[in-house]
Amino acid sequence: MLNHEKCLDKIKSNAANLIVVAALYIGYAFFEVSLIYDSVILFILGVVILKWKSRVASIAALIFGVVSLYLLISSSNSDGIRFLAAGVIVWSGALSTYFTVKFQKPKVGGSGI
């Protein structure tokens, strides 16, 4: 079983991966302006996961990654770096979803009833 600190570390590292991909997409946005929306969405999801360990944001990141990978496969003008970035989004979204579900927030006082 995973302990509290290890889950917290994994959640933070996967959220940081999403923020790094958002920064990569900002670099690509100079050539394709439509990636600005993707990078803003990824940045917001990464910050929400990092700050609040949100399960909903983790699932949204996973869905966002799967949809972007599907759209890249059906597109004719995509390159390897964008496929790699979409794969990182799917991977980080899946891992952050897994670890946010496993993450147990410590109970503050009370008997837990």
C-alpha positions in Angstrom: 0.0 0.0 0.0 1.2 3.5 -0.8 1.8 5.8 2.0 0.6 9.4 2.2 4.0 11.0 1.3 4.6 8.9 -1.7 1.2 9.5 -3.2 1.6 13.2 -2.6 5.0 13.2 -4.3 3.6 11.3 -7.3 0.6 13.7 -7.6 2.9 16.7 -7.6 5.3 15.3 -10.2 2.5 14.4 -12.6 0.9 17.8 -12.2 4.4 19.4 -12.9 4.5 17.2 -16.1 1.3 18.8 -17.3 2.6 22.3 -16.6 5.8 21.5 -18.6 3.7 20.3 -21.5 1.7 23.5 -21.3 5.0 25.5 -21.5 6.0 23.4 -24.6 2.7 24.2 -26.2 3.3 27.9 -25.6 6.4 27.5 -27.6 4.5 25.8 -30.4 1.8 28.5 -30.2 4.1 30.9 -32.0 3.6 28.8 -35.1 0.0 27.6 -34.5 -2.1 30.0 -32.5 -4.8 27.4 -31.7 -2.4 25.8 -29.2 -2.8 28.7 -26.8 -6.1 27.4 -25.6 -4.6 23.9 -25.0 -1.7 25.4 -23.1 -4.0 27.5 -20.9 -6.3 24.5 -20.1 -3.3 22.3 -19.3 -1.7 24.9 -17.1 -5.0 25.4 -15.2 -5.5 21.7 -14.7 -1.9 21.2 -13.6 -2.2 24.0 -11.0 -5.5 22.7 -9.7 -4.1 19.2 -9.3 -0.9 20.6 -7.7 -2.7 22.8 -5.2 -5.9 20.8 -4.3 -5.1 17.2 -5.4 -8.3 17.2 -7.3 -9.7 14.0 -8.7 -12.0 15.8 -11.1 -9.1 17.8 -12.6 -7.0 14.6 -12.9 -9.8 12.9 -14.8 -10.3 16.0 -17.0 -6.5 15.9 -17.8 -6.8 12.3 -18.8 -9.8 12.9 -21.0 -8.1 16.0 -22.5 -5.0 13.9 -23.3 -7.0 11.1 -25.0 -9.1 13.6 -27.1 -6.0 15.5 -28.2 -4.2 12.2 -29.1 -7.2 11.1 -31.1 -7.4 14.5 -32.9 -3.6 14.3 -33.6 -4.0 10.8 -35.1 -6.8 12.0 -37.4 -4.9 15.2 -38.4 -2.6 15.2 -41.4 -0.3 18.0 -40.2 1.0 16.7 -36.8 4.6 16.0 -35.9 6.4 13.7 -33.5 6.9 16.2 -30.7 3.1 16.9 -30.5 2.5 13.1 -30.4 5.0 12.8 -27.6 3.4 15.7 -25.7 0.0 14.2 -26.1 1.3 10.9 -24.8 2.8 12.7 -21.8 -0.6 14.3 -21.1 -2.3 10.9 -21.3 0.3 9.3 -19.1 0.4 12.1 -16.5 -3.4 12.3 -16.5 -3.7 8.5 -15.9 -1.1 8.4 -13.1 -2.5 11.5 -11.4 -6.0 10.0 -11.6 -4.7 6.8 -10.0 -2.8 8.6 -7.2 -5.5 11.1 -6.4 -7.9 8.2 -6.0 -5.4 6.4 -3.8 -4.5 9.5 -1.8 -6.1 9.6 1.6 -6.2 13.1 3.2 -5.4 12.9 6.9 -8.4 13.3 9.1 -8.3 16.3 11.4 -9.6 15.3 14.9 -12.7 13.4 15.6 -13.3 9.7 15.5 -13.8 9.6 11.7 -17.5 8.7 11.9 
